[in-house]
Amino acid sequence: MDLRSLVPGAAGLAGVAADALVLVVAGSEAQQTLEPPLAALLAESVKAGDFELKPGRTLYVHRPAGVKAPRLVLAAAADASPKAFKTAVAAALGALKSLGVRHAAVAFAATAKEEGAAVLDDRHAEALAMAVADATYIYRHTKPSAPEGAKLQKVSLVCDKAAANTLKKSLARGQAIAEGVTLARECANRPGNHCTPTFLAEQAQALGAQFGFKVEVLGRKEVEKLGMGAFIAVAQGSEEPLRFIVLRYEGAARGTAPVVLVGKGITFDSGGISIKPAGEMDEMKFDMSGAASVLGTFRALGELSPKVNVVGLIAACENLPSGRATKPGDVLRSMSGQTIEVLNTDAEGRLVLCDALTYAERFKPAAVVDIATLTGACVIALGGQRSGLFSPDEELAGRLLQAGEAALDPAWRMPMDDEYDEALKSNFADVANVGPRGGGAITAAMFLKRFTKAFRWAHLDIAGTAWKGGAAKGATGRPVPLLTHFVLSHAR
C-alpha cells in the first residue's frame, strides 16, 4: 500500500485529485473549517437527516457538486483523538470497499480542543496506516475462494505544508507496524497443519534473510543439552518436532543491553491429557499468537532500523495427548533447576515460557517481556479490549502502558501481590503449575515470576486480544503495535 501525505492546493479539499475523498468529521462546528462546497454539503446532509455526527455514521455521495473527487464519504468521529479518527477511517473505507477506488485521500475536519492545537499529528498518521491495513487485509492461504478484495492501492493523508514532513515519517512508521501486524495475522490465521513449529522457524529465517537479522533454530537435541525439561515435556506428546527460535536485531552499539521479547509458540493446544472441550477447540491454533507477535515486531524493526538491540525468543511446539504425553502429577525439572509439579497439562504455556525466560538470562537484558495467550481467566477479567500486563517493576510497567496507549493497542496492569504465590505450593516439587481457579491469570504470572530474578521483567497475557471469535474469527496481530512502540522507546 502506498501511503503519503498530501498538501492541498489553492482550491483546498474540494480540489483534491483522488478517486475518493474521505472526510472525517469531529464536532458540530467542524464545517467552519471547510471551504464552501464541502461546508454546505455537510450542513445540508445533517439538516436532512442523511448524516448524523455520531461515531460510526457514514454517508456516501457520488459526484458531489463543487468537489473534484468523484466520490465523497463523510465519516463521523467521536472526537479529535487518534482512536476516534482511526475508527471513522475504518468505517469510511468499508463504505468504499466494493467500489473501484484505487486512490483515496483522507482529510480531517475537527475543532481543536485547545486553541492553536494542531488537529492532525503523528498519532493520526499512524492510526491511518493501521486502519488501511486492517480494511484491506484478506486471508487467502487456505481459502482460494476468498473475494478479490479492495482495489485500493494508494491512500493520502491531506495536511498543511508545515506538517507534511512529520506526517510523512509517521505514515512510514505506521506502515512498518502495519506490515508487522499483517505478518502476525498471517501466521496465526493459518491452521495447525500448516503453521507448525518448523513453519515458525522458517518465517524467522526468512525475516533474517530479508533484513539481515541473526537467526538460530534449536531442535530437540540442543534443547535437551540446555536442560529445558519443562519445554520438552510439553512437546513430547506430539509427532511435530519442537523448535526453539532465537532472533537478534542489532541496531545499537555492540554491548548495549538488549530488549528481549519472549513469545509463546504453541502451534496447537489440545490441552494434552487434560484435554479441552471440543467446542471452539479449533481456535487453539491461535495459541502461538505470542510467537507471531515477536515475528511481527521484528518485521517492523526491519523496516524502521532503530538504534536498539533486540532479541526474540520463541519456544514452539504442539501440546497433544499421546502415550508419550506428560501426565497430571508428573514432576519436571526446568532449565533453572526448579522442579514443577504438573497438576494440569493444559497449563502448558507457562512451562515453555519458564525455560525460555531462563535462557534469556545469557543476554544480560535491559528488560524482558514475555507475550502469551496464557489464560482464559484474563479473558474473563478484561475481555477483548485490553491485554493483561503483569510486572513487579513500576518503571517497566509504566513504559509498556504508555506504549500501548500511543499505539492504540492498550493494556491494563494487573496485581502481583506476594500472597497470590501461596496458591502454587506443592508437596512434591518446588512449585505447582496451576493454582485454584480464582485469580488464575495472576497465579500464572506469579509462576513465571519465579524464573525472572536475574532481570527486569513483564508479562503480557493476550488471550483476550490476540484473536476474535464468531463471525469475525481471525487473528488481530496484537500486540505488535504495543511492542514496537515499546522497543522504539529504547532507541538511542
SVG drawing of the C-alpha trace seen along z (x, -y; Angstrom):
<svg xmlns="http://www.w3.org/2000/svg" viewBox="-34 -29 64 74">
<polyline fill="none" stroke="black" stroke-width="0.4" points="0.0,0.0 1.3,-3.4 0.8,-5.9 1.7,-9.5 1.0,-13.0 -0.8,-15.3 -0.9,-19.1 -4.0,-20.5 -3.7,-23.3 -5.4,-26.7 -8.8,-25.0 -8.4,-23.2 -10.1,-19.9 -12.7,-20.5 -9.8,-20.5 -8.0,-17.4 -7.4,-14.9 -8.3,-11.4 -10.8,-8.6 -12.4,-9.3 -12.2,-11.9 -12.8,-10.7 -13.8,-13.5 -13.6,-12.6 -15.8,-15.0 -15.5,-15.6 -17.6,-18.2 -20.7,-20.1 -18.6,-23.2 -16.3,-21.2 -17.9,-22.7 -16.4,-26.1 -13.0,-24.7 -14.2,-23.7 -14.4,-25.6 -18.0,-26.4 -18.8,-23.4 -18.0,-20.9 -19.3,-23.0 -22.7,-23.4 -22.9,-19.7 -22.1,-18.7 -24.7,-21.2 -27.4,-20.1 -26.8,-16.4 -27.1,-16.9 -30.2,-19.0 -31.9,-16.5 -31.1,-13.7 -29.0,-11.8 -25.9,-12.1 -25.5,-12.3 -22.5,-13.4 -22.4,-10.2 -19.5,-7.8 -19.6,-5.1 -22.0,-7.0 -21.0,-7.4 -22.6,-9.0 -21.5,-8.2 -22.0,-11.0 -21.4,-10.3 -20.1,-13.2 -20.7,-15.9 -21.2,-19.4 -18.1,-21.6 -15.8,-18.8 -13.2,-17.4 -13.1,-13.9 -15.9,-11.8 -16.7,-10.1 -17.1,-11.6 -17.5,-9.7 -18.4,-11.6 -17.5,-9.7 -18.3,-10.9 -15.7,-10.7 -16.5,-10.8 -13.8,-13.4 -10.5,-14.6 -8.4,-11.8 -6.4,-9.3 -8.5,-6.5 -11.7,-8.1 -10.1,-9.1 -9.0,-5.5 -12.5,-4.2 -14.0,-6.7 -11.5,-6.0 -12.2,-2.3 -15.9,-2.9 -15.3,-5.1 -13.0,-2.6 -15.7,0.1 -18.1,-2.1 -15.7,-2.2 -14.7,1.4 -16.9,2.6 -16.2,-0.4 -13.4,-0.9 -11.4,-3.2 -7.6,-3.0 -6.6,-6.3 -8.4,-7.7 -7.5,-11.0 -8.3,-11.3 -8.9,-14.6 -9.9,-15.6 -12.3,-18.4 -12.4,-18.9 -12.5,-21.7 -9.2,-21.5 -9.8,-21.2 -7.1,-23.7 -6.8,-27.0 -3.8,-26.7 -3.5,-23.0 -3.0,-21.0 -5.8,-18.6 -3.6,-16.2 -0.4,-14.8 1.9,-11.8 -0.5,-9.6 -3.3,-10.3 -0.9,-9.3 0.0,-6.1 -3.7,-5.4 -4.5,-5.9 -1.9,-3.3 -3.3,-0.8 -6.9,-1.4 -5.9,-1.0 -4.1,2.3 -7.0,3.7 -9.5,2.7 -7.6,4.2 -6.4,7.5 -7.9,10.7 -6.7,14.2 -6.2,16.3 -3.6,19.0 -6.0,21.9 -9.0,20.2 -8.6,19.7 -12.2,18.8 -11.7,15.7 -13.0,12.5 -10.6,10.4 -10.8,7.6 -10.4,3.9 -8.8,2.3 -7.3,-0.4 -3.6,-0.9 -2.9,-4.4 -4.0,-6.4 -3.1,-10.1 -3.4,-12.0 -4.3,-15.6 -2.4,-18.1 -1.0,-21.5 2.6,-22.1 4.1,-22.7 3.1,-19.2 3.9,-17.3 7.4,-16.1 6.5,-15.0 3.4,-13.2 5.3,-11.5 7.7,-9.9 4.7,-8.9 3.0,-7.3 6.1,-5.3 6.3,-4.2 2.6,-3.2 3.0,-1.3 6.0,0.6 4.0,1.5 1.1,2.5 3.3,4.8 4.3,6.5 0.7,6.8 -0.2,8.4 2.7,10.9 1.5,11.8 -2.1,12.3 -1.0,14.4 1.0,16.7 -1.8,17.0 -4.6,17.5 -3.0,20.5 -4.3,23.8 -2.2,26.0 -1.4,28.4 0.2,25.5 1.6,23.3 3.9,25.8 6.9,25.1 9.0,25.7 6.9,23.2 7.6,20.5 11.3,21.2 11.1,20.8 9.4,17.5 12.1,16.3 14.8,17.4 13.0,15.6 13.0,12.4 16.7,12.9 17.5,13.2 15.4,10.2 16.6,7.8 20.0,9.2 18.9,10.5 20.9,13.2 18.6,16.3 19.4,19.5 17.0,22.5 17.5,25.2 16.0,28.7 15.3,31.4 19.0,32.4 20.1,28.8 17.2,28.1 17.9,31.3 21.5,30.2 20.4,26.9 18.3,28.8 14.9,27.3 12.9,30.1 9.7,28.1 9.6,27.2 10.4,30.8 7.7,32.1 5.0,30.1 6.3,31.1 6.8,34.8 3.1,35.8 3.4,34.6 4.9,36.0 5.8,32.5 9.4,31.6 9.8,28.7 11.8,25.6 13.5,23.0 14.0,19.9 16.4,17.1 16.3,13.8 18.8,11.0 18.3,7.4 21.5,5.4 20.8,1.7 22.7,0.2 26.4,0.4 27.8,3.8 27.5,4.4 24.3,2.3 21.9,4.4 19.1,5.7 15.4,5.8 14.3,9.4 10.9,10.4 9.7,14.0 6.8,15.5 4.7,18.5 4.6,20.6 2.1,23.4 1.0,24.0 -1.9,26.1 -3.1,26.7 -5.4,29.6 -4.8,29.3 -2.8,32.5 -4.0,35.3 -6.2,32.6 -7.9,32.3 -10.1,29.2 -13.8,29.4 -14.4,29.9 -16.3,26.6 -14.1,23.9 -11.0,26.1 -10.2,25.1 -9.3,21.6 -6.4,23.2 -4.4,22.7 -4.1,19.1 -2.2,20.3 1.0,19.3 0.0,15.6 2.7,14.6 5.3,16.0 3.5,14.4 3.7,11.0 7.5,11.4 7.9,12.2 5.7,9.2 7.6,6.9 10.9,8.0 9.3,7.3 8.5,3.7 12.1,3.3 13.5,4.5 11.6,1.7 12.4,-1.0 16.0,-0.2 16.0,-1.9 19.2,-2.2 18.4,0.5 19.3,4.1 16.5,6.6 16.5,10.4 13.4,12.5 12.9,15.9 10.2,18.3 9.5,21.7 7.4,23.5 5.7,26.9 2.3,28.6 0.5,29.7 -1.2,33.1 -2.2,36.2 -0.4,39.5 1.3,42.4 4.3,40.2 2.5,37.1 3.1,35.5 0.5,36.6 -1.1,34.8 1.1,35.4 4.3,35.6 7.3,33.6 9.5,31.8 12.9,30.3 13.2,26.8 16.3,25.3 16.6,23.1 16.8,26.3 13.4,25.6 11.1,28.6 7.5,28.3 4.5,30.5 2.1,30.6 -1.4,30.5 -3.0,29.6 -1.4,30.3 -3.5,27.5 -1.4,25.0 1.4,25.7 2.3,22.1 3.9,21.2 6.1,24.4 7.6,23.5 7.9,19.9 9.8,20.6 12.6,22.3 12.7,19.5 12.9,16.9 15.8,18.8 17.5,18.8 17.1,15.0 19.5,14.5 22.5,15.1 21.8,11.8 22.1,9.7 19.0,7.8 17.8,4.3 14.3,5.7 12.4,8.9 8.8,9.0 7.0,12.3 3.9,12.4 1.4,15.3 -2.2,16.3 -1.8,17.7 -5.1,17.9 -8.8,17.9 -9.0,16.1 -7.5,13.0 -10.3,13.1 -12.9,13.1 -11.1,10.3 -10.5,7.9 -12.5,9.2 -11.1,8.4 -10.2,4.7 -7.0,4.7 -4.2,7.1 -3.3,8.1 0.0,6.6 1.9,8.0 5.2,6.7 6.7,6.1 8.7,3.2 7.0,-0.1 9.0,-1.8 8.8,1.1 5.1,1.4 4.6,-2.3 6.6,-2.2 4.6,0.7 1.3,-1.0 2.4,-4.2 3.5,-2.3 0.1,-0.6 -1.8,-3.9 0.4,-5.5 -0.1,-2.6 -3.9,-2.3 -3.1,1.2 -3.8,0.8 -3.0,3.0 -4.2,2.9 -1.9,3.6 -2.9,6.4 -1.9,7.1 1.0,9.3 0.8,9.4 3.0,11.9 0.0,13.6 -1.0,15.0 2.1,17.1 0.8,19.2 -1.6,20.9 1.3,22.5 2.7,24.5 3.3,28.2 4.0,31.2 6.1,32.9 8.0,30.1 9.3,26.6 6.2,25.2 2.9,26.4 2.0,25.3 -1.5,24.1 -3.4,22.8 -7.1,22.7 -9.5,21.2 -9.8,17.8 -7.2,15.3 -5.9,17.7 -4.3,15.1 -2.4,13.7 -1.1,17.1 0.1,17.8 2.1,14.6 3.4,15.4 4.6,18.8 6.6,17.0 8.0,14.5 9.9,17.3 12.1,17.6 12.9,13.9 15.0,12.9 18.0,12.0 16.4,9.2 13.6,6.7 10.5,8.5 6.9,8.0 4.3,10.4 1.6,9.7 -1.4,12.0 -3.0,11.6 -5.6,14.4 -8.4,11.9 -6.8,9.6 -4.9,11.9 -7.9,13.1 -11.6,12.7 -14.2,15.4 -17.6,15.8 -18.4,14.3 -15.2,12.1 -13.0,15.1 -9.4,14.4 -6.1,13.1 -5.8,9.4 -2.0,9.1 -1.9,7.6 0.2,6.7 2.7,5.9 1.9,2.1 2.4,2.0 5.7,4.0 7.0,1.9 6.4,-1.3 8.0,0.2 11.1,1.2 11.3,-2.2 11.2,-3.9 14.6,-2.3 16.2,-3.5 19.1,-5.9"/>
</svg>
